[in-house]
Amino acid sequence: MSSTQPASDPRQQVAQLRDMLTETARHARDDVGKLGEPRAQALFETTAEALEGLAKACRDYDAGKEPAWQRH
């Protein structure tokens, strides 16, 4: 951890979570083409979309774009 970030600063954990969500979404989307069953394809595509939404929430948190993420 950088000496400029306090130990309680969650930015590193948020970045790690964002990366895991993004990678898992990519994996799910890649598997859609490997599945022959339409319901399973829909499940994996929906999973990828949901994970990408969570990754975006992490990016928004880091950027402080949403009122809920802004420091008071």
N, C-alpha and C positions, 0 to 999 in steps of 0.2 A: 504494500500500500504506500502511496506517495506521502511524503512528509507534509504536503500542503493540504491533505485531506484528514480531518479528524477521524478517529477510530469509529465513531458513531455515524459517519457519513455513508449512506447506503448506495451511493452512485456506482460503486464497483459491483455490488451484488445485483443492482438493477441491470447493469450492462451484461453481466453473466447470464441472468435470467432471460434477457432479450435475445441473446445469442442462442441459448438453448431452445427457446420458443421458435425462433427463425429456422434453426436447423431441423427441428422436429416437423415443422410445417413443410419444409422442403422435402423431407423424407416421405411424409404422407402424400404429398402431391406427386412425387416420383412413382409411388406405388400405385396410384390410380390406374396408370396404364398397364400395370402388371396384373390387375384384378379383372377377372372375366365376368364377375357378377355385378350387375348395375347397382344394387342396393349397397354393396360394399364400396363400389366406386364413389357413390354419393356420400357415404359415411366418411371416407378418407378425404374427399374434397371439402366437405363441411368442416372436418377437423382442421384441415390446413387453413381454411378461411378464419376460423375462430382463433387459432394460434397466431395468425398474422395480425388479427385485431388486438390481441394481447401484447404482441411485440410492439405494435404502434403505440399502445398505451404506455409502454416502457419508454419509447422515444419521446413521447409527449411529456412524460414525467421529467425526463432528463432535460428537456428543453424548457420546461415550465410553461407550456402553452395553455394548458387548461387551468381555470381558476382553482380547482381542487388541488392542483400540484404546485401552485405558487406559494412561496414562503410568506408568512405573515409577520 
